[in-house]
Amino acid sequence: MAKKDFESLRELTVQELQQKARDVKSELFNLRFALRTGHLTDFSKIRAMRRSYAQIQTIISEKRIAEGEHGAA
């Protein structure tokens, strides 16, 4: 995920981020399934999806902490 994409994620609400996290997690499941069945040729996609999921979760955590400190953010 490019820095530009990462910054655009920070502008989303927590609910939108949670939906995006569900989508990425679903895609990660599909990639792992393809890996096990032998249909995946580009293994770097799994690492990229794991990283994207972690980044989204990090932003969600940051927003929740900010809400706790400053009320509703």
CYANA upper distance limits for C-alpha pairs under 8 A (distance plus 0.5 A):
  1 MET  CA      5 ASP  CA      6.62
  1 MET  CA      6 PHE  CA      7.12
  1 MET  CA     48 ALA  CA      7.98
  1 MET  CA     52 SER  CA      7.03
  2 ALA  CA      6 PHE  CA      6.81
  3 LYS  CA      7 GLU  CA      6.67
  4 LYS  CA      8 SER  CA      6.82
  5 ASP  CA      9 LEU  CA      6.83
  6 PHE  CA     10 ARG  CA      7.28
  6 PHE  CA     55 GLN  CA      8.30
  7 GLU  CA     11 GLU  CA      7.62
  8 SER  CA     12 LEU  CA      7.74
  9 LEU  CA     17 LEU  CA      7.88
  9 LEU  CA     56 ILE  CA      7.96
  9 LEU  CA     59 ILE  CA      8.27
 10 ARG  CA     59 ILE  CA      7.06
 12 LEU  CA     16 GLU  CA      6.48
 12 LEU  CA     17 LEU  CA      6.81
 13 THR  CA     17 LEU  CA      6.69
 14 VAL  CA     18 GLN  CA      6.60
 14 VAL  CA     60 ILE  CA      6.47
 14 VAL  CA     63 LYS  CA      7.60
 14 VAL  CA     64 ARG  CA      8.50
 15 GLN  CA     19 GLN  CA      6.81
 16 GLU  CA     20 LYS  CA      6.71
 17 LEU  CA     21 ALA  CA      6.54
 17 LEU  CA     56 ILE  CA      7.07
 17 LEU  CA     60 ILE  CA      7.25
 18 GLN  CA     22 ARG  CA      6.74
 18 GLN  CA     60 ILE  CA      8.08
 19 GLN  CA     23 ASP  CA      6.81
 20 LYS  CA     24 VAL  CA      6.69
 20 LYS  CA     56 ILE  CA      8.29
 21 ALA  CA     25 LYS  CA      6.52
 21 ALA  CA     53 TYR  CA      6.42
 21 ALA  CA     56 ILE  CA      6.78
 21 ALA  CA     57 GLN  CA      7.71
 22 ARG  CA     26 SER  CA      6.61
 23 ASP  CA     27 GLU  CA      6.74
 24 VAL  CA     28 LEU  CA      6.57
 24 VAL  CA     49 MET  CA      7.07
 24 VAL  CA     52 SER  CA      7.93
 24 VAL  CA     53 TYR  CA      6.64
 25 LYS  CA     29 PHE  CA      6.73
 25 LYS  CA     49 MET  CA      8.35
 25 LYS  CA     53 TYR  CA      7.31
 26 SER  CA     30 ASN  CA      6.85
 27 GLU  CA     31 LEU  CA      6.69
 27 GLU  CA     49 MET  CA      8.13
 28 LEU  CA     32 ARG  CA      6.68
 28 LEU  CA     46 ILE  CA      6.95
 28 LEU  CA     49 MET  CA      6.48
 28 LEU  CA     50 ARG  CA      7.62
 29 PHE  CA     33 PHE  CA      6.64
 30 ASN  CA     34 ALA  CA      6.62
 31 LEU  CA     35 LEU  CA      6.62
 31 LEU  CA     40 LEU  CA      7.56
 31 LEU  CA     45 LYS  CA      8.15
 31 LEU  CA     46 ILE  CA      6.90
 32 ARG  CA     36 ARG  CA      6.79
 32 ARG  CA     46 ILE  CA      7.75
 33 PHE  CA     37 THR  CA      6.77
 34 ALA  CA     38 GLY  CA      6.50
 34 ALA  CA     39 HIS  CA      5.47
 34 ALA  CA     40 LEU  CA      5.66
 35 LEU  CA     39 HIS  CA      6.52
 35 LEU  CA     40 LEU  CA      5.40
 35 LEU  CA     41 THR  CA      8.44
 35 LEU  CA     43 PHE  CA      8.36
 43 PHE  CA     47 ARG  CA      7.94
 44 SER  CA     48 ALA  CA      6.77
 45 LYS  CA     49 MET  CA      6.59
 46 ILE  CA     50 ARG  CA      6.68
 47 ARG  CA     51 ARG  CA      6.64
 48 ALA  CA     52 SER  CA      6.62
 49 MET  CA     53 TYR  CA      6.60
 50 ARG  CA     54 ALA  CA      6.72
 51 ARG  CA     55 GLN  CA      6.67
 52 SER  CA     56 ILE  CA      6.71
 53 TYR  CA     57 GLN  CA      6.70
 54 ALA  CA     58 THR  CA      6.61
 55 GLN  CA     59 ILE  CA      6.82
 56 ILE  CA     60 ILE  CA      6.77
 57 GLN  CA     61 SER  CA      6.71
 58 THR  CA     62 GLU  CA      6.70
 59 ILE  CA     63 LYS  CA      6.67
 60 ILE  CA     64 ARG  CA      6.71
 61 SER  CA     65 ILE  CA      6.68
 62 GLU  CA     66 ALA  CA      6.66
 63 LYS  CA     67 GLU  CA      6.63
 63 LYS  CA     73 ALA  CA      7.78
 64 ARG  CA     68 GLY  CA      6.80
 65 ILE  CA     69 GLU  CA      6.89
 66 ALA  CA     70 HIS  CA      6.44
 66 ALA  CA     71 GLY  CA      8.14
 66 ALA  CA     73 ALA  CA      7.08
 67 GLU  CA     71 GLY  CA      5.33
 67 GLU  CA     72 ALA  CA      5.34
 67 GLU  CA     73 ALA  CA      5.54
 68 GLY  CA     72 ALA  CA      8.02
